[in-house]
Structures are given as C-alpha cells and as structure tokens.
Amino acid sequence: MEILIQLAIILAKVIGLTFLVVLPLVPISVYFERRFSAVIQDRVGPNRVGIPLTLLGMKKDFHFFGLVQPMADGLKLFLKEDFTPVHVRKAFYWLAPALTVIPALVTVCVVPFGSPIEIGGREVELVIANLDVGPLFVFAVSSLAVYGITLAGWSSNSKYPFVGGVRSTAQMISYEIALGLSIIPVLLYYGDLNLSNIVQHQADHGWLLLPFWGHDAENPFIHKLLFLIPALIAFLIFTISIFAETNRMPFDLPECETELVGGYHTEYSSMKFAMFFMGEYAAMVIGSALIVTLFLGGWSVGFGADAWISGLAIGSFKFGGLIHLGVFLAKLVAFILFFILVRWTVPRFRYDQLMRLGWVIFFEAALINVFLAALIVAAPQFTAAITITGGIVLLAVTGALIWVLRVSEPKTLPNQGLLGSN
C-alpha cells in the first residue's frame, strides 16, 4: 500500500509540475514575447483572436486580451499538412524534433518548485526527483538537445539546415564549457550539489546575490559580501551562456533567417516545426528556473520570512509550500520577461564575435573566477599572509592573461569595416 501511495505522489508531481506548470509556460511565454515586443516597438500586439460569440447571436466576441492567440497557433500547427520532403533521411528527420523537446522537459525533475507541504501528516516535497547531483544532471541531460538540432540540419539533406546544425554544435560546445566553469564558484560556496539544499541555505542565510540576513559564526556578513564579487561574475557568465545554450537572440545563429532562410528547421512543417520552438521556449523556462534557483533564492521569499510561511497550516494541511511555489513562478516569469527584453533590444552577433566571446573572454574569465572564489572560501582557514599572497598571484596571472589576449588579438584593417579581421 505504501508503494502505491508513493507512486501516486510521484505521478501527481510529474503531472502537476511538468504538465500543469512548465508546459503551460511555453505558450504563455510566446504570448509574452508578442506583447512585450509590441510594447517595445510601439505596436498593439495580439488582441483580436478570441471566441466568436457574435456567431451565436451575442453582441461582442470574447477577445480576452489576445490570450486565445497561443491556442489558435497550436491548433493551426496541429491541423497543417505534415509534409516530409522526399530527399530527407526520414528516420533522423522524424527523431530530431523529439530530441529537442524531451531533454528540456526531463531537466524539470530536479528543480525545487517550493518548500515541502504536509498533507495528513505526510510530507510531500515539491520537486519530482530530489537528486544529490542536481546541476550535473541538468547539464548532462540538457547537453543532449544539441543532437536534435544537429540531426535536424544533417537529416534535412539541404545546405542551409546543415550549416545551421553545424553552427549550433560549435556554439553549444563552446558555451557549455563556460557554463560549467561559471557554476563551480556557487557549488564551492554551498558545498552541496542538491538544489533543494542550496535553496534552503539561501532561505536561511540570504540569497547568493542578496546576502543580507541569516548571519552567524559560520556565515559572517563580511564573508558573504566578499563572495558577492565572484558570485556576480558567475551570474553574468552563467546567464549569458544560458542565452547561447537556448539559441536565443543575440545568439540565434543556428536559425539566422537573414543568412540561412530558417536554419536547421527550414525543411520542417506542422507539429514537427512547432516542437523545435516548444523545445526552445521550454529550455528558456528551465534555464530561467536554474538561474533563479542558484542565484536568486529559488522559492525563497527572503528576509527571514520563509520559516513562518512554511509553518502556515489549515488543520493538518501545511500549505506554505504552495505560497513558495507562487513566489518561484513570479521570479521565473520575471526572468522570462528579461529574456524577451534582451531579444528585442540587443542585435545579433557575428559568428566570429560569438566564438570569441565564448572561447577568449568567458572561458578565461570563468576559470579565473573559480580561483578567486576558492581563495575567498578558503580564506578563513588560511593566515592573512597566505591569503594576501594568493590574491597577489591571482592578480598577476589575470594581468598576464589579459596582456597575452590583447597582444594576440588580430588587427582589423581600416578598410575592412564590419567584414571582420584577417
């Protein structure tokens, strides 16, 4: 009986957190994208698609601010002809869209959506799988998404999709290195790979980027302030690398329509075409969730209020975790809006600029940041002389690296302009 109850709880969490929380955020993100871009460009945006009640004799149609537009888009793509060109490699052509969506949805299972709730004396964690290797699992599974894009380009048996697939492979490999290195300072600080424990630590002792409560002998305020330096660097590198990993503007070179028609999905139509965009937006949601979890407290309200919220109850039902779920979703939506704002504000990089940013700037900066974070974390165990010596050595190495990069940078001739360097 106990096994059946556990299976029922797991099934409820999978359906509730994946299909009722994350998947609905995909069409909502599309709606936000259209409305936000309309505001930026001084347009109206979607506001007409609705339920035609006038056909039933009523005076007005039900528009609901254009919120029915995502449903209309989904219905349109579902009913469109599913055309498969004769020249494609069919097995891989059909497999590629699934390989793009599935990894983004699988990574949901390790994200803590809220503090535990209690129903009838039984504690239920608002995370599908509370793994002790959460970030590693996310990186391992999400890196598989590149196979979907690469296979889509290769199996289309067409030049533009193939170039888009190759671009995506190089881009994701380049930025996964910076992504992995940027998270090491965070893991050094917490000494834990369990995302639920990381969020709980932030609830008790301050968010990584807002460490203003929960001070004690093991978490002194001055140590938190010092760690803000590597934390901010890690946040910047991690966030920009997430943009590159999700192929979002200004890193959407794999589907660059000005050069590649549509990139890796040029030969796709109907729901297979829609699955690529579902995968992109789902990856954006999961990337935002990971940033919020590691740097911005996850479900934590902050300022010492989380313990009180977790204890809220009606009889034997402790519902504080549902409030934390709402807080987490509010932070998630705010960061999704930030993704959209960047897309409609920052122009697309040239490919050489994209590669230089990943290999020449982010890789070195993330590596130096690891040593800086290690020095700050280990400083309480060292004498002042050792700490100062380590800081001087780190500064000297950083200066030497910057000098080498500047000397080795290729010079651009005056008449080359935007065409690039030799």
N, C-alpha and C positions, 0 to 999 in steps of 0.2 A: 504493500500500500504506500509506504514511504517513497519507494522508487517512482510510482505513478505520480505522486504529488510533485516530486522534484522534476519529472519530465514535463508535467503540466505547467510548472512555473517557468521552466526554460522555454517552452513553446510560447507561453504568453509574453515573455520578454522578447523573444525573436520577432513575433508578430507585432507587438506593441512598439518596440524601439526601432525596428527596421522598417516595417511596412506602414506604420501609423505615424512615425516621427520623421525618419530620414527621407524615405521616398516621397512623401508629400512636399518636402522642402525643395525637391528638384523642380516641379512645375511652379512652385511659389517663387523660386529663385529666378526662373525665366520671366515671370511677371514683374518681379522687382527690377530685373535687368531692363525691361522695356520702359517701365515707368520712370526709373532713375535716369536712363539715357534721355528720355523725353524732357525731363526737368532740366538736365544739363544743356540740352540743345534747344531749349525753349519751344518744345513741341507738346502736343496733347498726350500722346501715348494711347494705349488700348483703353477705350471707354465705351465701345459700341456693342461688342459681341455679348449676347445675353439670351434670355429665353423669350421668344416672340409671343408674348401673351396677347398681342393685338390680333393674332390669327384666331384666338379663341374668343374674340368679342370684347376683350378688355381695352381700356383707353391707352395704356402705356405698356411698353415692353419692360422686362426685368433685366437691367443692364448690370447692376451691382459693381460699378466702377471698373468694368472690364475684367473682373476676376474669372469670368467664364472663358476668357481667351485661352488659357492653358488647356482647358478641357477640349475646346474646339480644335486646337493644334494637335492634341493627342488623337482625337477622333479622325482628323484629316489624314494624319500619317498612317493610322491603322487601316484606313479604307483605301489608301493609294495603292496602285499596282505595284506589287513586289517584283520588280524587273531584275533579272540576273543576266548580264551580258554573256554572250557565248564564248568570249575569249578569256574569261577569268578562270582561275584554278578554284573550282567550286567548293571543295571541302574546306579549304582555308578561308575562302571568301565568306562562307557562312559562319565559320568559327570566330572570326576576328571581332565582330561586334560584341559577342558574349564575353570574350576575354577582356574587353574594355570596361564593361559594366560590373562584372562579378567581383574583381579584386576590390573595387571601391566599396561595394556593399559588404564584403566579408570583413573588412577592417573595422566596421562599426562595432563588432562584437567585443572589443577590448576598451571602448570609450566609456568612462563612467558618466552617466547622464544625470545622476543625482545621488544624494546620500541614501542609505538604506531606509526602507519603510517597513513597518511592522503590522502584520495582519493576523489577528487572533493568536498573538504570541509567537508567530513565525516571522523571522526577519528575512526580507527579500531585498537583495542588492539590485540597484538599477543599473546593472551592467550585465551583458549577456555572458561573457567569459572573463572572470577576474584573474587574468594571467599575470604571472610574475615577470614576464618579458614583454610587456605591452608595446613599448616603442619599437622593439626589434621585430615583433610580429607585424606591426603596421608597415615598417619599411620592407620586410620580406615579401608580404603579400601585395602591397601597392606597386612594388617594382615590376610585378608580372604584367601590369597594364600596358607596358611598352610592347609586349608581344602582340597584343591586339592591334595596336596602331601599325606596327611593323608588318604584321601579316596582312593587314588590310591593304597597305601600299604594295607589297610584293604580289599578293594573290590577284590584285586588280589587273596585273599584266599590262600596265599602262605607265608611261614615263612620269607624268605629274604625280600620281599617287605614290609611285616608287620613291621619287625624290622626297616627298613629304614623310614617308615612312623612315627613310634613312636619316633625315633631319631629326625626327623625333627620337630615334635611337641615340644619336650623338648627344642631343640635348638632355635627355633624361639621365644618361650615364654621367654626363658632366656635372649636373646639379645634384644627383644623388650623393656624390662624394661630399660636396659642401653641406648638404642636408644632414648627412650622418655625423660629420665633424661638428656641426653647429650645435647639435643636441648633447654632445658629450659634457660640456660645462654644466648643463642642467642636471644631468644624471650624477655628476661628481658632487654637486651641491646637496642633492637629496639622498644620495647613496642608496637609491632604490630604482627598480625598473617597473614596479607596479604602479600603473596610472592612478588607481584608486587611492593608494597610499600617498602619492605625490599631491593629489588634490586635497586629501585630508590634512597633510602637512601645511599646505597653503591656507587652508581654513583656520588652522590653529595658530600659525606663526606668520601670516602675511603672504600675499601673492608674491611671485618672483619679481614682478615689476612694480609692486606696491607693498613693500615690506614694512608697514607702519603699525603693526600690532603683534601681540604674542611674543614679546621679548622675554628671554630668560637666560640662565647661565650658559645653556648650550646654543642659544640663538641670540647673541648680543646684537643690539641695534647697529653698532658701528660695523660689525662683520657683514650684516645684511646690506648696508649702504655701500660698502666696498665691492660687494659682489654685484651690485647694480651695473657696474661697468661691463664685465663680461656678459652679464645677462642681457643687457641692451644690444650688445654686438651680436650675441647668439640669436636674439629675437629678430633683428634686422636681416641677418643672413638666412635664417630659417624661413621667415615669411616670404622673402623674395624667391627663395628656392622652391617654396610651395607653388608660387605663381608659375615658375618654369616647369615644375613637375605636372601641373594640371593643364599645361598648354594654354594658359590664359594670357590675354594681352597684358603686357607688351611682349610676351614670349610665345605667341601663337604662330611661330614659323612653320610647323608641320602642316598647317591648313591655310597658309598665307594666300588668300584669294587673288591678290594683286600679281602674284608670280605663278602660282600653281593651280589656278582655277578654284579648287576647293581642297587641294592637298590629298591626304590619304583616303578621304571618303568621297572622292569625285565620282566614282563608279557605283555608289550606293544610292538606294532609294527606299521609300516606305519606312517600315519599322526598323530595318537594319540601319538606315541613316539616322533615325531617331535615337537608337541605342548608343551611338557614339556621343551624342550630345547629353544623353542621360548619364553616361559614364563621366563626361567632363564636369557636369554640374554636381554629380554625386561625389567626385573626387574633390571638388571645391568645397563641398559641405564637410567632408571628412577632414580635409586639410585645415579648414577653419576650426573644426572641433578640436583638432590636435593642438593648434596654436593656443586656443582658449584654455585647454586643459593644462598645458605645460607652463604657460607664461602668465595667464590672466585668471588663475584661480579655479577654472572649471566651473562647477556648480556653486562655488562658494559665494555668498553674499559679501563676506568680509567684515572687518572691524568688530570681530568677536561675536557676531550675531548668529553664527551657524549652529552652535551648540544649542541655543534656545530654539531655533527653528526646527532642528532635528527632533527635539523633545515634544513638539506640538502633537496633540492626540485628541481623538474623539473616541472615548471608551478605550477599547483595545487596539484601535486603528491609529498608528502613528503616521501622519500624513506629511511630515516636514520634508521628506524626500521629494514629494510632488512639487512643493514650492521651489526646492532647489532645481528640479527639472525645468520649471519655468524660467528660473534665473539663467540656467545654462542655455536654453533656447534663445533667450533675449540676447545674450552675448554672442551666440552663434549667428543670429540674424544680423546683428550689428557688424560683425566681421565679414559676412557675405556682402553686405552693402559696401563695405570698404573694398572688397574685391571688384565689385561692379564700378565703383567710383574710379579706381585705378584704370580699369579697362577703357573708360570713356574720357580719360584725362591724359594718359601717357602714350605717346606714339610708339609704334613697333620698332624694335631694334633691327639693325642689320645683323646678318648671321655671324659675321666676324666679331661684332660687338658682343653678341650673346655668348660666343665661345670664350672671348677674352674675359668677360665678367665672371664666368664660371671657373675658368682654369687659372687665370692670372691674378684675379682680385679675391674672389670668395674662398678659393681653396687655401691660399696663403693666410688670409685674414682669419678663417675658421681654425686653422692649425695653430696660429699664434694665440688665438683666444683660448684654446684648450690649455696651453701652458700658463696663460695668465690666470685662468680660473683655478687651475691646480695650485698655483702659488698662493692665491688668496685663501683657498680652502685649507691648505696645509700650514698657513702662516701661524695659527695658534700653537701648533706643535713645534715650531722652529724658534730659534732665538732671533732677536732683531737683526743681528749681523747677517745671518744666513738669509733672512727674508729680503733685506736690502740688497745683498749681493745677487740674489736671484732676480730681483727687479732690474738691476743694472744690466745683467747679462741678457735678460729678455728684451730690454730696450735696445741694446747693442745689436742683437740678432734682428730685431724688427727694422732698425735703421739700415742695416746692411742689406736686408732683403728688399726694402723699398728702393735702395740705391741700385741694386742689381736689376730690378724690374724697369726702372727708369732708363738705365743705360742700354738695356737690351731691347727697349721698345723701338719698333721700326719707325723711321721718319717718313712723314707724308709729304710728297712734293707739292708745291703751291698750286699747280695746275690740275691736281687730282680731285680736289673738292670732296664730294661725297662718294666717289668711286672706290675709295679705300686706299690702302698702302701697298707698297711693293712687296 
